């Protein structure tokens, strides 16, 4: 939906336009002269890798890089100028590949992460839980991916680090999209996620 808004600080008129491409949402912020001030893009790069359909399969850092470069070429967007907002990163555990555990049972029997109690992520849905609060530096989310996309995976547990604030990652040099292409930064995200998992 397109919206006309007023700045709380100056009272100046500005406009918000939203457009969709596959699973991505483009939010254009225009000034009173309808000139572009800011573009925000929201959505899963993993889903974009699968034409916006799902994020239930394996997705490597190389897949991330290739998907983003294709996106950049398609829309003519310079990724070096794209500032990262808080984002989610994690892993799918395909339990049928290495054990006989039930993904739903694991979620139901997971109680806390570093003394932060897990709570239902979606009201009334037992197969999705999240730790911490909205004001936490990060939150750990766990859910049954195969319940969400049964046509694409079986007995799959998804665990995500939901980065709520960017201060810690900014200090480590993760600021813009192309920083995600640097192996050292990929290692930082991997180790941070694994450390979070160890707290369960």
C-alpha positions in Angstrom: 0.0 0.0 0.0 1.2 3.5 -0.8 1.1 6.0 2.1 1.4 9.8 2.6 3.1 10.6 5.9 4.3 13.6 7.9 7.7 13.8 9.7 7.3 14.1 13.5 10.3 16.3 13.7 9.7 18.8 10.8 6.1 18.2 9.7 7.4 17.7 6.2 5.4 15.4 3.9 7.0 12.2 2.7 5.7 9.1 0.9 6.1 5.4 1.4 5.6 3.0 -1.5 5.8 -0.8 -1.1 6.3 -3.2 -3.9 6.8 -7.0 -4.0 9.3 -9.2 -5.9 8.9 -12.9 -5.2 9.3 -13.0 -1.4 11.0 -9.6 -1.1 9.4 -6.4 -0.1 10.8 -3.1 -1.4 9.9 -0.1 0.7 10.6 3.2 -1.1 10.7 6.4 1.0 10.3 9.5 -1.1 10.6 13.2 0.0 7.9 15.8 -0.7 9.2 16.2 -4.2 8.8 12.5 -4.8 12.6 12.0 -4.9 14.0 8.8 -3.4 15.4 9.3 0.1 15.8 5.7 1.2 15.1 2.2 0.0 14.7 -0.7 2.4 14.5 -4.3 1.2 13.1 -7.0 3.5 13.0 -10.8 3.0 14.9 -14.0 3.1 17.8 -14.5 0.8 17.5 -18.2 1.3 13.9 -18.0 0.0 15.0 -15.8 -2.9 17.5 -18.6 -3.8 14.5 -20.8 -4.2 12.5 -18.3 -6.3 10.7 -17.1 -3.2 9.1 -20.4 -2.4 10.8 -21.8 0.7 14.0 -22.0 2.8 13.9 -25.6 3.6 16.9 -26.9 1.7 20.6 -26.5 2.2 22.0 -23.0 1.6 25.7 -22.3 1.8 27.6 -19.0 2.1 28.5 -19.4 -1.6 24.8 -19.7 -2.4 24.2 -16.5 -0.4 26.9 -14.7 -2.3 25.7 -15.9 -5.7 22.1 -15.1 -4.9 22.9 -11.6 -3.8 25.1 -10.9 -6.8 22.3 -12.0 -9.1 19.9 -9.8 -7.2 22.4 -6.9 -7.6 22.7 -7.5 -11.4 19.0 -7.8 -11.8 18.1 -4.5 -10.1 21.3 -2.5 -10.6 21.8 -2.1 -6.8 25.3 -1.5 -5.5 25.6 -4.0 -2.6 28.6 -2.0 -1.1 26.1 0.8 -0.4 23.5 -1.4 1.3 23.6 -1.1 5.1 22.6 -4.2 7.0 19.8 -4.0 9.5 19.4 -6.7 12.2 18.9 -10.1 10.4 18.5 -13.8 11.1 20.9 -16.6 10.4 20.8 -20.2 11.3 20.8 -23.8 10.2 18.4 -26.6 9.2 19.0 -29.9 10.9 17.8 -32.8 8.7 17.2 -35.3 11.5 16.3 -38.2 9.3 19.9 -38.0 7.9 21.6 -38.9 11.2 19.1 -39.8 14.0 15.6 -40.9 14.8 14.6 -38.0 17.0 11.4 -36.2 16.4 11.8 -32.5 15.6 8.6 -31.5 17.4 9.6 -33.4 20.5 12.9 -31.6 20.6 11.1 -28.2 20.4 8.6 -29.2 23.1 11.4 -30.2 25.4 13.7 -27.2 25.0 13.3 -24.9 27.9 16.0 -22.2 28.1 19.0 -20.7 26.5 21.6 -19.1 28.8 19.0 -18.7 31.5 16.6 -17.1 29.0 13.3 -19.0 29.0 11.9 -20.1 25.6 8.4 -19.0 24.9 6.0 -19.7 22.1 7.0 -17.6 19.1 3.5 -17.8 17.6 0.5 -17.8 19.8 -1.1 -21.3 19.9 1.7 -22.9 17.9 3.8 -25.4 20.0 6.3 -26.2 17.3 7.9 -22.7 17.3 9.7 -21.2 20.3 11.9 -18.2 20.9 14.2 -17.1 23.8 14.7 -13.7 25.4 12.7 -10.5 24.8 12.3 -8.0 22.1 15.0 -5.8 23.7 17.6 -8.6 23.8 20.8 -8.3 21.8 19.8 -11.5 20.0 17.1 -14.1 20.4 17.3 -17.8 19.6 14.4 -19.2 17.6 13.7 -22.9 17.1 10.9 -24.5 15.1 9.9 -27.5 13.0 10.7 -26.4 9.4 9.1 -29.6 8.1 5.8 -28.4 9.6 6.1 -25.2 7.6 7.2 -26.7 4.3 6.3 -30.5 4.4 6.5 -30.6 0.6 10.2 -29.7 0.7 11.7 -31.4 3.7 11.1 -34.2 6.3 11.7 -34.2 10.0 13.7 -30.9 9.9 14.6 -28.7 12.8 15.4 -25.1 12.2 17.5 -23.1 14.7 18.1 -19.4 14.1 20.0 -16.6 15.7 17.7 -13.5 15.4 20.1 -10.6 15.7 18.0 -7.8 17.3 20.8 -5.2 17.5 23.8 -4.7 15.2 26.3 -3.2 17.6 28.2 -6.4 18.2 28.4 -7.3 14.5 29.3 -3.7 13.5 32.3 -3.9 15.9 33.4 -7.0 14.1 33.3 -5.3 10.7 29.9 -6.5 9.5 28.1 -3.4 8.3 27.1 -3.6 4.6 25.9 -6.5 2.5 29.3 -7.2 0.8 30.8 -7.7 4.3 28.9 -11.0 4.2 31.1 -12.2 1.4 34.3 -12.1 3.5 35.3 -15.5 4.9 36.4 -14.0 8.2 32.9 -12.5 8.7 31.2 -15.7 7.7 33.3 -17.5 10.3 32.2 -14.9 12.9 28.5 -15.5 12.2 29.1 -19.3 12.3 30.9 -19.2 15.6 28.4 -16.8 17.1 25.5 -19.1 16.2 27.3 -22.2 17.5 28.1 -20.5 20.7 24.4 -19.6 21.1 23.4 -23.2 20.5 25.8 -24.4 23.2 23.8 -22.3 25.7 20.6 -24.4 25.3 
